[in-house]
Amino acid sequence: QVQLVESGGGLVQSGGSLRLSCAASGFTFSTRAMTWVRQAPGKGLEWVSTIYNTADRATYRSSVQGRFTISRDNAKKTLYLQMNDLKPDDTAIYYCALDTDRRVRGQGTQVTVSS
C-alpha cells in the first residue's frame, strides 16, 4: 500500500532554514505529481507546493514563493521541501501527499518557527 514518511521538521528561529524529506513506497513514485500541504494549529489543511513527475515544473502558494523549493529524486523515491527564511506563520505540521488525492499523505512532521 502507499506509504509516505515525512522527516526533517524541528524548531527554528525566524529567518532560519529546514529541509523536509518524504520517503515514498508502495506506488510508482516517478509517475506521480507530489504535493506538500500543511496544517497550522486550529486551521484547515493548506496547499504549499506541487511538483510534477518529471520535476520540470513546480508551483507554490504565494506566501512561500521565493523562500521554499520543492524537489524530488525519483531514483530514491524521495520528495523534498527546502524552506529558507522561515517565518512564524510557517509554523504547522507539514505533510507530503499524492497530488491527485491529498487524503493520501503521511503522518506529518512538525515545523515550529519562533519569533
PEUR-V99067 format. One line per field, one symbol per residue. burial: + if it has 24 or more other C-alpha atoms within 12 Angstrom, else -. A space follows every 50 residues. Layout:
burial = ???
This chain:
burial = ---+++++++++---++++++++++---++-+++++++++-----+++++ +++-+--+++---+--++++++-+--+++++++++++--++++++++++- ---+++-++++++--
